[in-house]
Amino acid sequence: MRFPFTFMGVMALALGIWAVVYLAGHPTLDAGSRELAGGTAVACFGFAAYVLIRRVRRGPQH
């Protein structure tokens, strides 16, 4: 059963996009907040890419 992992990948992608949109909409954030949001986006995109690419390559049963 792979549905939860695919769902987690889609949610990670959505959270990464949300973090990038948040950063674009708030240019006056301090450096620490920008780094945390940017790191969150990178981590989310990395996890989403791993999960979703693995799903596409191996199919629904792996």
N, C-alpha and C positions, 0 to 999 in steps of 0.2 A: 504494500500500500504506500504510494508515493504522494498522495494528495497533500498531506500536511507539509511536506518539504517543498512542494511546488508552491503552495500558498505562502509559505515563509519566504520563498524567493521573490514572489510578486510583491509581498508586503515590504521586504527590504528594498526593492526597487522603488516603490512608492515613497518610502521614508527618505531614501537618498535624494529623490527628486524634490521632496518637500524641503529638505535641508538646503539644497541649492537655491530654490525659490526664496526661502527665508533669507539666505545670505544676500541674494540680489535685491531684495526688498528692504533690507536694513543695512545700508552702507556705513552707518555711523557706529556700529558695534565695536567694542574694544577688541584688542588683538587676541586676548585669551578666548573670548567667545567665538570669534571668527575661526580660530584654530580648532576649537572643539566641534563646531558645526561642520567645518571642512573635513575633519577627521571622521566624523560620523557619516558624512556623505560618502567618503572613500571606502570606509568599512562596509557600508550598506551595499554600494555598487559592487564591491568585490565579492561579498557573500551571494548577492543576487546572481552575478555572472557565474559563479561556481555552481550554484544549485540549478539554474535554468539551462546553462549549457550542458551540464551533465545529464539533465533530463532529456534534452533534445538528442544528444548523442547516443544515449543508452536505451531510450524508449521508456514506455510507461511501466514496465515490469522490473526495472533495475534501479 
